[in-house]
Amino acid sequence: MSGEQGLPPETPRIGRLRRFRPRSRPRFEGLSFNRLIPNILTMLGLCAGLVAIRAAIEDRFALAAALIVVAAVIDGLDGRLARLLKATSRFGAEFDSLADFLSFGVAPAMVLYLWSMHTVGPLGFVPCLLFAVCSALRLARFNASLDIGPAPKPAYAYNFFTGVPAPAGAGCALFPLFGALAFSEWGWLNTGAAIRHPILVGTVLVVVGVLMVSTLPTWSFKNFRVPRFMVLPLLLGVGLYVALLVAEPWAALAAGGLIYLGMLPFSMRSYIRLKQDAESDSTAEAPATP
């Protein structure tokens, strides 16, 4: 009896169960990190555009051009990632538009002004200003469509943008800089200096700015269908372009701008053909009036 009195009392069964019960995690209110990833990418693209302006001020134009290209790559990823993660929001759309205006409107204009257009005095800033204003007008038109809702349009029209998109416009506007950098690496200094002439650079800025605010239908490539007989040539062409991009990045970027501008007439022809086919089909399906 004396030994039994020294033993600790038996722990109740309920107490043992409570001891081994898993603790619940505290729940915090707010957005998950996955929903913030697209906005973080947009912020990185905005920072790339800002750093590109600083690099141009420091006469590091190759770095400035590369940073604008990086911003364009990021812009192509954040929207698709937002739709994939179901993280689309009005805040993200507005933030993306502001980042696009700086990275693809202000940054290319400032880079080209400091690279070439400043040599002709105050008038050299006019094409740069026009390009930035056209970029702002295009993005404002897009934001206005968010408020009033997308206008109903036929199915074929969803494969086209209205005007040249801002990232593509920035790439086309930087064509003289890409070309001059490529020719400088090849030792063709006279050709590089000719491409750097303010008349050529100013003309490119004005033409691309007008294309951005125009109603020209341009391929969006989101729902673009490739015919079966064109799949292999397309893959070979993409592979060759990637190889050129690795070996001669400036030449590949300059060629990409020319290829895109050369595709615009074919894009408009495709839009007109699809529109005529849709109108002819609707006419054929309409009931005859007595």
GIMOFEN-V121989 format. One line per field, one symbol per residue. ss: DSSP state (H for helix, E for strand, - for the rest). phi: phi as a letter, one per 40 degrees, with the letter a starting at -180 (. if undefined). burial: + if it has 24 or more other ideal C-beta (glycine too) atoms within 12 Angstrom, else -. A space follows every 10 residues. Layout:
ss = ???
phi = ???
burial = ???
This chain:
ss = -HHHH----- --HHHHHHH- ---------- --HHHHHHHH HHHHHHHHHH HHHHHHH--- HHHHHHHHHH HHHHHHHHHH HHHH-----H HHHHHHHHHH HHHHHHHHHH HHHHH-HHHH HHHHHHHHHH HHHHHHHHHH HHHHHHHH-- ----HHHHHE EE---HHHHH HHH-HHHHHH HHHHHH--HH HHHHH--HHH HHHHHHHHHH HHH---EEE- -------HHH HHHHHHHHHH HHHHHHH-HH HHHHHHHHHH HHHHHHHHHH HHHHHHHHHH HHHHH-----
phi = .ccccccccc cccccccccc ccccccbbch ccccccddcc cccccccccc ccccccccgb cccccccccc cccccccccc cccccfbcac cccccccccc cccbbccccc cccccbcccb gdcccccccc cccccccccc ccccccccgc ccaccccccb ccgccccccc ccccdccccc ccccccgccc cccccccdcc cccccccccc ccccbccbdc gcbcbbdccb ccdccccccc cccccccbcc cccccccccc cccccccccc cccccccccc cccccccccc
burial = ---------- ---------- ---------- ------++++ ++++++-+++ +++-++---- ++-+++++++ ++-++++++- ++--+-+--- -++-++++++ ++++++++++ ++++++++-- ---++-++++ +++++++++- ++-------- -----++--+ ++++++++++ ++++++++++ +++------- -+--++-+-+ ++-+++++++ +++--++++- ---------- ---------- ---------+ +++++++--+ +--+--++-+ +--+------ ----------
